[in-house]
Structures are given as structure tokens and as C-alpha cells.
Amino acid sequence: MSMFRAAHGICYGMLKIMFKFSIEGRENIPADRNYIVVSNHTSNLDPPILGVSMTEPLTYMAKEELFHFKPFGWLIKKLGAFPVNRNSGDVVAVKTALRLLKNGHRMVIFPEGGRSKTKGQLSPGKPGAVMLAAKTGVGLLPVGISADFKFRGRVKVTIGKYIDFSEYSGKKLNAEEMQKITDEVLMPEIARLAEVKVYEHKGC
């Protein structure tokens, strides 16, 4: 916890110096329930931005390439990251995520699966966050990052209302149902908070 608090303070100070940094909606962060933070993804700065925006430590799925440089890998592991292979169905990473969520860890998932390629709109959402929420009963906390990452540009984080998934706990959603929730509930809300357009997925 002490490392989290130190990193939190340093990152927050740097963000305030570098950008016009603001956070809205902190009152929506549940004080007594676990959650998965689901956000748009436009920059490598998004993980620390989300870290300082929340009130408790977060756990991250990070692409395994980031762990190849051992000093950096050690650091992000200490700050709550664990590796995932994005090019295949990483069963170990999924099992790790399920175990951490069931043990009360709060987690960040970027449903787009990587950084947005088109400015001003979201990439298609993947159903991983919905799958984890449905399997564990842990709710989703949608967050939008609206940012101009130029020096002293605006970086605004907007935290939306908690989406309760307890009704799905113990139920088995099929792939189509999970994708439908992602497309029709999750991604439009993230887009609204991030002040961007939703990518026109095939289901529109």
C-alpha cells in the first residue's frame, strides 16, 4: 500500500504539472463493492491516469511485451500489473484475473484491447470485461478519458455510474450475449463519458 500511495502522489503531481488535469464523478466509485474499471484507451499514459483517478489500488492486464525489460517489468508488477498474451486466448491470464477479482482486487480492462487507432471514436469492444464481470458478479465502473496530450493540454477523466452485474453471477452467458452487452451497454457509455463517437460495429 505504501508503494501505491507514493506512486499515486508522484503521478498525480506530474499530471497536474504537465496537463490541465481534472477528475469528475469520483462520487460514483463504490466504497463497499468491488469493480472492474472499463475505459477507452488512447495513450500509454492511460494506466497511470486511471490509477490516480481511483481511490484504491488497481490491478492491470498488461501486454506481456512490457515485462521483457526486467527492471520495468518488476516495477509494473509491483504496481499491480500481470502479463497477458494479446495474440491468443491466454487462459492463464484469464484465470489470474478471475482469482484476483474473487479475492477483492479492483481491475482495469480496456475493452478495445489496445489503443484507439482513430481519433475521436472508439475501436470495437471485446467482451472480456463483461465475461469477467458475469463469472464473478463484480460490477463494471465505466470511465471516459478525454485528452489532448500536448503540454498543458486538457486531460479530463469522467467516472460514470457503477453497472451492477450481480444478477449474472453463476449464470452462463454465451459469446453472443456478452458481445451484445458490450456493444449496446458498455461501449456507448464509455463513449459518452469520453466525449467521442462509438465505432459502428457490425451489430448496428
Phi, psi and chi 1 to 4 in degrees:
 res  aa     phi    psi   chi1   chi2   chi3   chi4
   1 MET       -  -37.7 -178.0   65.1   74.6      -
   2 SER   -63.5  -38.3   58.1      -      -      -
   3 MET   -65.7  -38.6 -171.4  169.4 -174.7      -
   4 PHE   -61.6  -47.4  163.2   75.1      -      -
   5 ARG   -63.0  -40.5  -65.0  -60.6  177.1 -163.4
   6 ALA   -64.9  -47.7      -      -      -      -
   7 ALA   -63.8  -38.8      -      -      -      -
   8 HIS   -58.9  -49.1 -171.0  -76.1      -      -
   9 GLY   -65.5  -42.6      -      -      -      -
  10 ILE   -64.8  -47.5  -67.9  168.9      -      -
  11 CYS   -64.1  -41.3  -73.2      -      -      -
  12 TYR   -62.2  -44.7 -178.5   78.2      -      -
  13 GLY   -61.6  -42.1      -      -      -      -
  14 MET   -66.9  -39.9  -69.8  179.8   66.1      -
  15 LEU   -64.4  -38.6  -71.7  168.9      -      -
  16 LYS   -67.7  -32.8  -68.5  -67.5  -76.0 -174.7
  17 ILE   -74.3  -43.9  -68.9  169.6      -      -
  18 MET   -77.3  -32.7  -66.1  169.2   61.0      -
  19 PHE  -135.4  168.9  -51.4  110.6      -      -
  20 LYS   -86.7   85.1  -65.4  175.6 -176.9  176.3
  21 PHE   -95.1  130.5 -179.4   61.9      -      -
  22 SER  -142.7  153.3   64.2      -      -      -
  23 ILE  -128.5  128.6  -54.2  167.1      -      -
  24 GLU  -122.3  147.1  -65.4 -175.5    2.9      -
  25 GLY    89.4   16.9      -      -      -      -
  26 ARG   -61.3  -22.2  -94.7 -171.8  164.6  173.8
  27 GLU   -66.5  -14.2   67.3  -83.0    6.1      -
  28 ASN   -84.5   -8.2  -67.4  -35.5      -      -
  29 ILE   -73.5  120.1  -59.0  174.9      -      -
  30 PRO   -64.1  134.9  -17.5   30.2      -      -
  31 ALA   -89.2  -20.7      -      -      -      -
  32 ASP  -125.4   13.1   56.4   -9.5      -      -
  33 ARG  -136.5  148.7  -71.5 -177.7  -72.9 -174.2
  34 ASN   -77.2  160.3 -162.9    9.7      -      -
  35 TYR  -157.3  159.4   50.7   83.6      -      -
  36 ILE  -110.2  119.2  -58.8  169.4      -      -
  37 VAL   -76.4  124.5  174.2      -      -      -
  38 VAL  -119.9  124.1  -78.6      -      -      -
  39 SER  -140.9  159.0  171.3      -      -      -
  40 ASN   -70.4  164.3   60.4  -45.8      -      -
  41 HIS  -140.7  108.2 -167.5   14.4      -      -
  42 THR  -121.9  -13.7   61.2      -      -      -
  43 SER  -149.0  156.0  166.9      -      -      -
  44 ASN   -66.1  -13.7  -72.7  -32.3      -      -
  45 LEU   -81.6   -9.3  -70.0  175.1      -      -
  46 ASP   -58.7  -44.3  -67.8  -21.6      -      -
  47 PRO   -58.1  -49.3  -28.8   38.4      -      -
  48 PRO   -66.7  -31.3   17.5  -29.2      -      -
  49 ILE   -61.7  -45.6  -75.3  171.5      -      -
  50 LEU   -66.6  -36.5  -68.0  172.8      -      -
  51 GLY   -59.3  -43.1      -      -      -      -
  52 VAL   -81.1  -14.8  -57.6      -      -      -
  53 SER   -81.8  -24.0  -60.2      -      -      -
  54 MET   -91.6  165.3  -63.0  -64.5  131.6      -
  55 THR   -98.2  -10.0   53.9      -      -      -
  56 GLU  -130.3  159.2  -61.6  -67.4  -24.4      -
  57 PRO   -59.1  147.8  -21.7   32.5      -      -
  58 LEU  -117.8  153.1  -62.3  173.4      -      -
  59 THR  -109.5  142.0  -58.5      -      -      -
  60 TYR  -124.3  141.0  -58.2   83.6      -      -
  61 MET   -85.2  118.8  -84.4 -170.7 -179.1      -
  62 ALA  -120.7  141.7      -      -      -      -
  63 LYS   -58.1  138.6   59.4 -177.2 -179.9 -179.2
  64 GLU   -60.8  -23.9   63.9  176.8    0.2      -
  65 GLU   -60.2  -28.1  -67.8   85.3   -8.2      -
  66 LEU   -67.8  -19.0  -66.4  175.8      -      -
  67 PHE   -91.9   -3.5  -66.6   83.2      -      -
  68 HIS   -67.9  -34.5  -68.2  174.7      -      -
  69 PHE   -86.3  104.5 -179.5   55.2      -      -
  70 LYS   -56.3  -42.7  -69.8 -174.7  178.3  179.8
  71 PRO   -61.2  -41.8  -25.7   35.6      -      -
  72 PHE   -70.3  -39.7 -174.9   70.1      -      -
  73 GLY   -59.4  -41.9      -      -      -      -
  74 TRP   -61.5  -42.5  174.7   87.0      -      -
  75 LEU   -64.5  -50.1  176.3   62.0      -      -
  76 ILE   -69.9  -27.2   60.9  175.9      -      -
  77 LYS   -65.6  -41.9 -172.2  174.6 -179.3 -179.7
  78 LYS   -63.1  -28.8  -75.0  -69.7 -175.7 -177.5
  79 LEU   -91.8    8.5  -67.1  174.2      -      -
  80 GLY   107.6    8.3      -      -      -      -
  81 ALA   -91.2  149.7      -      -      -      -
  82 PHE  -138.6  150.4   63.0   94.5      -      -
  83 PRO   -78.3  148.6   27.5  -33.4      -      -
  84 VAL  -139.3  138.2   58.9      -      -      -
  85 ASN   -88.2  110.3 -175.5  -23.0      -      -
  86 ARG   -79.9   -9.5  -61.9 -172.0  -58.5  172.7
  87 ASN   -92.9   -1.7  -62.6  -40.9      -      -
  88 SER  -152.6  166.4   64.4      -      -      -
  89 GLY   -70.9  101.3      -      -      -      -
  90 ASP   -85.2   93.9 -166.0  -28.5      -      -
  91 VAL   -64.3  -39.0  176.0      -      -      -
  92 VAL   -62.0  -44.1  173.4      -      -      -
  93 ALA   -63.7  -40.9      -      -      -      -
  94 VAL   -64.0  -44.3  171.1      -      -      -
  95 LYS   -63.0  -39.0  -72.5 -177.2  177.3  179.2
  96 THR   -62.7  -45.0  -60.9      -      -      -
  97 ALA   -61.7  -44.4      -      -      -      -
  98 LEU   -62.0  -43.0  -69.1  170.3      -      -
  99 ARG   -63.9  -44.2  174.6  175.9   54.2   80.8
 100 LEU   -64.2  -43.0  -69.8  169.5      -      -
 101 LEU   -64.7  -41.4  -72.1  168.3      -      -
 102 LYS   -66.5  -24.4  -71.5  176.0 -179.3  177.8
 103 ASN   -91.4    8.8  -71.6  -23.0      -      -
 104 GLY    94.7    5.1      -      -      -      -
 105 HIS   -75.9  142.9  -69.5 -100.0      -      -
 106 ARG   -94.1  137.7  -66.1  162.4  177.4   84.8
 107 MET  -128.1  151.6 -171.3  169.9  -67.2      -
 108 VAL  -106.9  131.4  173.3      -      -      -
 109 ILE  -129.4  131.8  -60.2  -72.2      -      -
 110 PHE   -98.9  102.9  -63.8  110.3      -      -
 111 PRO   -59.3  -24.8  -23.8   33.8      -      -
 112 GLU   -69.0  -18.1  -64.5  165.1  -78.4      -
 113 GLY    83.7   -5.1      -      -      -      -
 114 GLY   179.1 -177.1      -      -      -      -
 115 ARG   -70.4  144.2  -76.5  175.3  -72.6  167.5
 116 SER   -61.5  137.1  -55.6      -      -      -
 117 LYS   -92.0  -22.2  -66.5 -176.0  172.5  120.5
 118 THR  -116.2  120.3  -56.2      -      -      -
 119 LYS   -63.5  135.0 -173.2  174.7 -179.3  179.4
 120 GLY    90.6    1.5      -      -      -      -
 121 GLN  -150.2  157.1   70.6  178.8   29.5      -
 122 LEU   -86.4  148.1  -60.1 -177.4      -      -
 123 SER   -76.1  161.8  -60.9      -      -      -
 124 PRO   -56.2  139.2  -24.3   34.3      -      -
 125 GLY   -83.2  142.5      -      -      -      -
 126 LYS   -99.2  152.3  -61.3  178.9 -179.9 -179.8
 127 PRO   -84.9   10.8   32.0  -35.6      -      -
 128 GLY   -57.9  -43.3      -      -      -      -
 129 ALA   -64.8  -42.1      -      -      -      -
 130 VAL   -64.7  -39.6  171.0      -      -      -
 131 MET   -61.1  -46.8  178.7  -89.0  -69.4      -
 132 LEU   -63.6  -40.6  -68.3  172.7      -      -
 133 ALA   -64.8  -42.8      -      -      -      -
 134 ALA   -66.4  -38.9      -      -      -      -
 135 LYS   -72.4  -28.1  -76.8 -175.3  175.6  -68.1
 136 THR  -107.7  -17.0   59.7      -      -      -
 137 GLY    77.9    5.8      -      -      -      -
 138 VAL   -80.0  133.9  171.9      -      -      -
 139 GLY   -77.0  167.8      -      -      -      -
 140 LEU  -104.7  139.6  -58.9  176.3      -      -
 141 LEU  -117.6   98.4 -173.3   65.3      -      -
 142 PRO   -72.6  140.1   25.7  -32.1      -      -
 143 VAL  -137.4  139.5  176.0      -      -      -
 144 GLY  -116.5  133.0      -      -      -      -
 145 ILE  -110.2  118.1  -58.5  173.3      -      -
 146 SER  -112.9  115.8  176.8      -      -      -
 147 ALA  -146.3  142.6      -      -      -      -
 148 ASP  -116.6  106.8  174.5    3.3      -      -
 149 PHE   -83.5   18.8  -73.5  107.0      -      -
 150 LYS   -74.1  157.2  -64.2  177.6 -178.4  177.4
 151 PHE   -57.1  127.2 -178.1   69.0      -      -
 152 ARG    65.3   18.3  -62.3  -52.5  -63.8  161.9
 153 GLY   -77.2  167.9      -      -      -      -
 154 ARG   -78.7  131.3 -175.1 -173.8   78.7  143.5
 155 VAL  -129.7  109.5  175.1      -      -      -
 156 LYS  -118.8  127.9  177.8 -175.3  175.1 -175.1
 157 VAL  -108.7  125.7  177.0      -      -      -
 158 THR  -120.4  119.8  -54.3      -      -      -
 159 ILE   -97.6  122.4  -57.5  167.3      -      -
 160 GLY   -87.3 -171.9      -      -      -      -
 161 LYS   -82.9  142.7  -67.2 -173.1  177.6  179.7
 162 TYR   -57.4  132.7  176.9   87.2      -      -
 163 ILE  -104.1  112.5  -57.7  172.3      -      -
 164 ASP   -74.9  128.0 -167.6  -12.6      -      -
 165 PHE  -116.3   12.0 -101.4   75.6      -      -
 166 SER   -62.1  -28.5   59.1      -      -      -
 167 GLU   -66.2  -20.6   65.5  177.7  -74.0      -
 168 TYR   -92.3   -7.8  -63.2  104.2      -      -
 169 SER   -60.0  125.9 -176.8      -      -      -
 170 GLY    86.5   -8.6      -      -      -      -
 171 LYS   -96.2  152.2  -64.4 -179.6 -178.6  178.6
 172 LYS  -107.4  107.8 -171.3  173.7 -178.3  179.7
 173 LEU   -87.5  139.4  -63.0  177.4      -      -
 174 ASN   -82.7  172.1   61.1   39.2      -      -
 175 ALA   -59.6  -38.8      -      -      -      -
 176 GLU   -65.7  -41.0 -175.9  178.3  -16.5      -
 177 GLU   -66.2  -41.3  -69.7  170.1  -34.8      -
 178 MET   -66.1  -39.1  -70.2 -171.3  -70.3      -
 179 GLN   -67.4  -36.9 -170.2   64.7   57.2      -
 180 LYS   -63.7  -42.9 -175.9  176.0 -179.2 -179.9
 181 ILE   -63.2  -40.8  -65.4  170.5      -      -
 182 THR   -62.0  -46.8  -59.5      -      -      -
 183 ASP   -73.0  -37.4  -69.0  -21.1      -      -
 184 GLU  -100.4  -19.5  -62.1 -178.0    3.2      -
 185 VAL  -115.2  -55.5  178.3      -      -      -
 186 LEU   -72.1  -55.4 -173.3   56.1      -      -
 187 MET   -65.4  -40.5  -59.6  -51.2  -73.2      -
 188 PRO   -60.7  -35.8  -26.0   36.4      -      -
 189 GLU   -70.5  -42.6  178.1   62.1    3.2      -
 190 ILE   -61.4  -42.6  -66.5  173.5      -      -
 191 ALA   -61.4  -41.9      -      -      -      -
 192 ARG   -61.5  -45.1 -177.1 -174.2   71.4   81.8
 193 LEU   -67.8  -34.0  -64.0  167.4      -      -
 194 ALA   -86.4   -4.9      -      -      -      -
 195 GLU    62.9   41.9  -56.9  171.7    1.5      -
 196 VAL  -131.8  172.8  -62.5      -      -      -
 197 LYS   -85.2  151.2  -64.7  178.7 -179.2  178.9
 198 VAL   -82.9  137.4 -177.7      -      -      -
 199 TYR   -62.0  137.4 -171.1   91.6      -      -
 200 GLU   -79.4   89.7  -68.4 -171.8    0.0      -
 201 HIS   -71.3  165.6   57.4   82.9      -      -
 202 LYS   -63.9  -21.2  -66.9 -179.8 -178.6  178.6
 203 GLY   -80.6   -3.7      -      -      -      -
 204 CYS   -67.5      -  -73.8      -      -      -
